Amino acid sequence: QVQLVESGGGLVQPGGSLRVSCAASRFTFSSYVMSWYRQAPGKERELVASITNPGGRTNYADSVKGRFTISRDNDKNTVYLQMNSLKPEDTAVYYCNAKFRSYTYWGRGTQVTVSS
C-alpha cells in the first residue's frame, strides 16, 4: 500500500524556520510530481509548492515565494519543504501529495503553527 508520511511540523515563532519532510514508499517516487499543500481552519486546501522529476522544476504559491523552498531526494524517496520567515498566516496542516498521470496520493498531514 502506498504511503506518504509527513514529519517535522510543530510550533514556531513568527520569523522562525521549520523544515517538513515527506517519506514515500511503495510507488516509483522518481516518476511522480511531488507537492506540498496546506489547509488552514475554515479555508480550502491550497497548493504551496511542487517539484517535477526529472528536471526538478519548481512552482510556488505567490504567498510563499522567496520564503519556502521545496526539494526532493530520489535516493531517499523523500520530499522536503524548507520554510523560512514564517508568518502566523502560514499556520495550517501541511499535506504531501504525489501525482503521476491519473494516480494521486496524499499523506495525512503535519500541523505547523506559527505563533508567539
Accessible surface in RSA format (square Angstrom, percent):
REM  Atomic radii and reference values for relative SASA: ProtOr
REM  Chains: A
REM  Algorithm: Lee & Richards
REM  Probe-radius: 1.40
REM  Slices: 20
REM RES _ NUM      All-atoms   Total-Side   Main-Chain    Non-polar    All polar
REM                ABS   REL    ABS   REL    ABS   REL    ABS   REL    ABS   REL
RES GLN A   1   179.93 100.6 134.62  98.4  45.31 107.9  53.00 112.8 126.93  96.3
RES VAL A   2    39.76  26.2  23.18  21.0  16.58  40.0  23.18  20.1  16.58  45.0
RES GLN A   3    85.80  48.0  82.25  60.1   3.55   8.5  13.44  28.6  72.35  54.9
RES LEU A   4    12.05   6.7   0.38   0.3  11.67  29.3   0.38   0.3  11.67  31.4
RES VAL A   5    84.42  55.5  80.30  72.7   4.12   9.9  82.52  71.7   1.90   5.2
RES GLU A   6    18.69  10.7   2.39   1.8  16.30  38.8   0.02   0.0  18.67  15.2
RES SER A   7    60.35  51.0  55.52  74.1   4.83  11.1  40.31  85.8  20.03  28.1
RES GLY A   8    39.46  48.7   0.00   N/A  39.46  48.7  26.43  72.5  13.03  29.2
RES GLY A   9    29.04  35.8   0.00   N/A  29.04  35.8   2.34   6.4  26.69  59.8
RES GLY A  10    30.35  37.4   0.00   N/A  30.35  37.4  30.32  83.2   0.03   0.1
RES LEU A  11   131.90  73.5  98.97  70.8  32.93  82.8  98.97  69.5  32.93  88.6
RES VAL A  12    21.03  13.8  16.38  14.8   4.65  11.2  21.03  18.3   0.00   0.0
RES GLN A  13   122.32  68.4 120.32  87.9   1.99   4.7  31.96  68.0  90.36  68.5
RES PRO A  14    60.39  44.0  38.25  34.9  22.14  80.5  38.66  31.9  21.73 135.0
RES GLY A  15    56.12  69.2   0.00   N/A  56.12  69.2  29.95  82.2  26.17  58.6
RES GLY A  16    21.64  26.7   0.00   N/A  21.64  26.7  20.89  57.3   0.75   1.7
RES SER A  17    61.21  51.7  40.80  54.4  20.41  47.0  23.47  50.0  37.74  52.9
RES LEU A  18    36.18  20.1  31.07  22.2   5.11  12.9  36.18  25.4   0.00   0.0
RES ARG A  19   129.53  54.4 113.98  58.1  15.55  37.0  25.21  34.5 104.32  63.2
RES VAL A  20     0.00   0.0   0.00   0.0   0.00   0.0   0.00   0.0   0.00   0.0
RES SER A  21    22.37  18.9  22.32  29.8   0.04   0.1  11.94  25.4  10.43  14.6
RES CYS A  22     0.00   0.0   0.00   0.0   0.00   0.0   0.00   0.0   0.00   0.0
RES ALA A  23    51.98  47.8  49.36  76.2   2.62   6.0  49.54  69.8   2.44   6.5
RES ALA A  24     8.36   7.7   0.35   0.5   8.01  18.2   0.57   0.8   7.79  20.6
RES SER A  25    39.82  33.7  37.96  50.7   1.87   4.3  36.37  77.5   3.45   4.8
RES ARG A  26   157.83  66.3 117.07  59.7  40.76  97.0  47.58  65.0 110.25  66.8
RES PHE A  27    31.07  15.5   6.52   4.0  24.55  63.9  20.10  12.2  10.97  31.4
RES THR A  28    88.03  62.6  78.55  79.6   9.48  22.6  49.01  65.8  39.01  59.0
RES PHE A  29     4.41   2.2   1.36   0.8   3.04   7.9   1.36   0.8   3.04   8.7
RES SER A  30    47.72  40.3  42.97  57.3   4.75  10.9  20.84  44.4  26.88  37.7
RES SER A  31    45.58  38.5  29.18  38.9  16.41  37.8  12.84  27.3  32.75  45.9
RES TYR A  32    14.33   6.7  14.18   8.1   0.15   0.4   3.74   2.8  10.59  13.1
RES VAL A  33    55.54  36.5  55.37  50.1   0.17   0.4  55.37  48.1   0.17   0.4
RES MET A  34     0.00   0.0   0.00   0.0   0.00   0.0   0.00   0.0   0.00   0.0
RES SER A  35     7.42   6.3   7.42   9.9   0.00   0.0   0.00   0.0   7.42  10.4
RES TRP A  36     0.00   0.0   0.00   0.0   0.00   0.0   0.00   0.0   0.00   0.0
RES TYR A  37    54.04  25.2  54.04  30.7   0.00   0.0  18.44  13.9  35.60  43.9
RES ARG A  38    15.45   6.5  15.33   7.8   0.12   0.3   2.48   3.4  12.97   7.9
RES GLN A  39    62.10  34.7  58.05  42.4   4.05   9.6  10.84  23.1  51.26  38.9
RES ALA A  40    21.91  20.1  18.30  28.2   3.60   8.2  18.83  26.5   3.07   8.1
RES PRO A  41   121.09  88.3  92.46  84.3  28.63 104.1 105.00  86.7  16.10 100.0
RES GLY A  42    93.05 114.7   0.00   N/A  93.05 114.7  45.66 125.3  47.39 106.1
RES LYS A  43   142.11  69.3 129.40  79.4  12.71  30.3  82.68  74.4  59.43  63.3
RES GLU A  44   154.63  88.8 140.99 106.7  13.64  32.5  58.04 112.3  96.59  78.9
RES ARG A  45    92.13  38.7  67.04  34.2  25.09  59.7  23.14  31.6  68.98  41.8
RES GLU A  46    77.56  44.5  72.16  54.6   5.40  12.9  31.14  60.2  46.42  37.9
RES LEU A  47    62.08  34.6  51.08  36.5  11.00  27.7  51.08  35.9  11.00  29.6
RES VAL A  48     0.94   0.6   0.77   0.7   0.18   0.4   0.94   0.8   0.00   0.0
RES ALA A  49     0.05   0.0   0.00   0.0   0.05   0.1   0.05   0.1   0.00   0.0
RES SER A  50    15.79  13.3  15.74  21.0   0.06   0.1   3.88   8.3  11.91  16.7
RES ILE A  51    11.27   6.4  11.14   8.3   0.13   0.3  11.27   8.1   0.00   0.0
RES THR A  52    30.31  21.6  30.31  30.7   0.00   0.0  30.31  40.7   0.00   0.0
RES ASN A  53    38.84  26.8  22.56  21.8  16.27  39.2   0.22   0.5  38.61  37.3
RES PRO A  54   117.14  85.4 109.14  99.5   8.00  29.1 109.80  90.7   7.34  45.6
RES GLY A  55    69.28  85.4   0.00   N/A  69.28  85.4  33.99  93.3  35.29  79.0
RES GLY A  56    32.59  40.2   0.00   N/A  32.59  40.2  15.73  43.2  16.85  37.7
RES ARG A  57   167.14  70.2 159.05  81.1   8.09  19.3  71.43  97.6  95.70  58.0
RES THR A  58    65.48  46.6  35.04  35.5  30.44  72.5  12.75  17.1  52.73  79.7
RES ASN A  59    79.43  54.8  76.20  73.6   3.24   7.8  22.28  53.6  57.16  55.2
RES TYR A  60    43.68  20.4  34.65  19.7   9.03  23.5  29.17  21.9  14.51  17.9
RES ALA A  61    26.67  24.5  15.10  23.3  11.57  26.3  25.83  36.4   0.84   2.2
RES ASP A  62   119.17  83.5  96.72  96.3  22.45  53.1  37.11  87.3  82.07  81.8
RES SER A  63    61.93  52.3  40.14  53.6  21.78  50.2  50.59 107.7  11.34  15.9
RES VAL A  64     0.13   0.1   0.13   0.1   0.00   0.0   0.13   0.1   0.00   0.0
RES LYS A  65   120.29  58.7 100.19  61.5  20.10  47.8  55.52  50.0  64.77  69.0
RES GLY A  66    89.05 109.8   0.00   N/A  89.05 109.8  44.15 121.2  44.90 100.5
RES ARG A  67    30.95  13.0  26.10  13.3   4.85  11.6  25.55  34.9   5.41   3.3
RES PHE A  68     6.19   3.1   0.00   0.0   6.19  16.1   0.00   0.0   6.19  17.7
RES THR A  69    74.00  52.6  72.98  74.0   1.02   2.4  44.72  60.1  29.28  44.3
RES ILE A  70     4.69   2.7   0.00   0.0   4.69  11.3   0.00   0.0   4.69  12.7
RES SER A  71    48.60  41.1  48.03  64.1   0.57   1.3  34.35  73.1  14.25  20.0
RES ARG A  72    36.51  15.3   9.70   4.9  26.81  63.8  10.15  13.9  26.36  16.0
RES ASP A  73    42.25  29.6  37.80  37.6   4.45  10.5  13.78  32.4  28.47  28.4
RES ASN A  74    55.71  38.4  38.68  37.4  17.04  41.0  17.80  42.8  37.92  36.6
RES ASP A  75   143.22 100.3 106.74 106.2  36.48  86.3  30.56  71.9 112.66 112.4
RES LYS A  76   141.98  69.3 120.13  73.7  21.85  52.0  74.32  66.9  67.65  72.1
RES ASN A  77    50.16  34.6  50.15  48.5   0.01   0.0   4.35  10.5  45.81  44.3
RES THR A  78    13.88   9.9  13.88  14.1   0.00   0.0   6.10   8.2   7.78  11.8
RES VAL A  79     0.00   0.0   0.00   0.0   0.00   0.0   0.00   0.0   0.00   0.0
RES TYR A  80    33.17  15.5  33.17  18.9   0.00   0.0  18.55  13.9  14.62  18.0
RES LEU A  81     0.00   0.0   0.00   0.0   0.00   0.0   0.00   0.0   0.00   0.0
RES GLN A  82    58.66  32.8  58.50  42.8   0.16   0.4  28.26  60.2  30.40  23.1
RES MET A  83     0.00   0.0   0.00   0.0   0.00   0.0   0.00   0.0   0.00   0.0
RES ASN A  84    58.29  40.2  58.29  56.3   0.00   0.0  15.29  36.8  43.00  41.6
RES SER A  85    59.85  50.6  55.08  73.5   4.77  11.0  19.85  42.3  40.00  56.0
RES LEU A  86     2.41   1.3   0.00   0.0   2.41   6.1   0.00   0.0   2.41   6.5
RES LYS A  87    85.53  41.7  84.99  52.1   0.54   1.3  39.05  35.1  46.48  49.5
RES PRO A  88    74.05  54.0  66.75  60.8   7.30  26.5  67.23  55.5   6.81  42.3
RES GLU A  89   119.25  68.5  93.98  71.1  25.28  60.2  60.34 116.7  58.91  48.1
RES ASP A  90     0.47   0.3   0.47   0.5   0.00   0.0   0.00   0.0   0.47   0.5
RES THR A  91    34.62  24.6  31.25  31.7   3.36   8.0  29.25  39.3   5.36   8.1
RES ALA A  92     1.61   1.5   1.00   1.6   0.60   1.4   1.61   2.3   0.00   0.0
RES VAL A  93    40.09  26.4  39.98  36.2   0.11   0.3  39.98  34.7   0.11   0.3
RES TYR A  94     0.00   0.0   0.00   0.0   0.00   0.0   0.00   0.0   0.00   0.0
RES TYR A  95    33.61  15.7  33.61  19.1   0.00   0.0   7.64   5.7  25.97  32.0
RES CYS A  96     0.00   0.0   0.00   0.0   0.00   0.0   0.00   0.0   0.00   0.0
RES ASN A  97     6.00   4.1   6.00   5.8   0.00   0.0   0.00   0.0   6.00   5.8
RES ALA A  98     0.00   0.0   0.00   0.0   0.00   0.0   0.00   0.0   0.00   0.0
RES LYS A  99   112.96  55.1 111.57  68.5   1.38   3.3  54.06  48.7  58.90  62.7
RES PHE A 100    67.53  33.8  63.93  39.6   3.61   9.4  67.53  40.9   0.00   0.0
RES ARG A 101   195.85  82.2 160.33  81.7  35.52  84.6  64.29  87.9 131.56  79.7
RES SER A 102   104.63  88.4  66.67  89.0  37.97  87.5  55.60 118.4  49.03  68.7
RES TYR A 103   118.69  55.4 116.05  66.0   2.64   6.9  70.44  52.9  48.25  59.5
RES THR A 104    61.20  43.5  37.34  37.9  23.87  56.9  27.04  36.3  34.16  51.6
RES TYR A 105    57.92  27.0  54.75  31.2   3.17   8.2  39.93  30.0  17.99  22.2
RES TRP A 106   107.19  43.0  78.77  38.1  28.42  66.7  61.66  32.9  45.53  73.9
RES GLY A 107     8.18  10.1   0.00   N/A   8.18  10.1   1.29   3.5   6.89  15.4
RES ARG A 108   229.19  96.2 206.16 105.1  23.03  54.8  82.53 112.8 146.66  88.9
RES GLY A 109    22.05  27.2   0.00   N/A  22.05  27.2   0.44   1.2  21.61  48.4
RES THR A 110    18.89  13.4  13.08  13.3   5.81  13.8   7.95  10.7  10.94  16.5
RES GLN A 111    86.83  48.6  77.78  56.8   9.05  21.6  50.41 107.3  36.43  27.6
RES VAL A 112     0.00   0.0   0.00   0.0   0.00   0.0   0.00   0.0   0.00   0.0
RES THR A 113    42.60  30.3  42.60  43.2   0.00   0.0  30.71  41.2  11.89  18.0
RES VAL A 114     4.37   2.9   0.00   0.0   4.37  10.5   0.00   0.0   4.37  11.9
RES SER A 115    54.92  46.4  48.14  64.2   6.78  15.6  19.83  42.2  35.09  49.2
RES SER A 116   125.63 106.2  65.63  87.6  60.00 138.2  46.96 100.0  78.67 110.2
END  Absolute sums over single chains surface
CHAIN  1 A     6454.3       4976.8       1477.5       3179.4       3274.9
END  Absolute sums over all chains
TOTAL          6454.3       4976.8       1477.5       3179.4       3274.9
